[in-house]
Amino acid sequence: MIEAHFGFKKMPFPKEIKTSLMFESFDIKESFTRLQLLKQSRGIFCMTGEPGAGKTSVLRKFVENLNPQTHTHCYTPHSTINRNDLYRQINSLLNLPNRIRKVDLFAQIQKGITDLYEHQGKLL
């Protein structure tokens, strides 16, 4: 609909845009820098922002720059899920066996992350 209205042949700002073609605004550069600092400190984070602010694009660019030999990433775009569903998603992203109870899921995720680090040398 937007394409027809403005005479575009395709959407001008798709989520699939190559990160090398992204316009790097001050906010995008700032977010990327913060993620680099987070990587150095091996921290954990939750990124929030208005729709269309570039959260997904910044994360895609950041992940593209991670060495897959040393880093594993888990991305879940769902913001309205409960804790159990989040644990299930992380468990699935880590390719771990299904568990029913929340406490078992959490313990398995912790063990899975520890194993990735200790046995494969990977950071998450």
Secondary structure, DSSP 8 states (H G I E B T S, - for coil): -HHHHHT-SS-SS-TT--GGGS---HHHHHHHHHHHHHHHHT--------TTSSHHHHHHHHHHTS-TTTB-------SS--HHHHHHHHHHHTT----SSHHHHHHHHHHHHHHHHHHH--B-
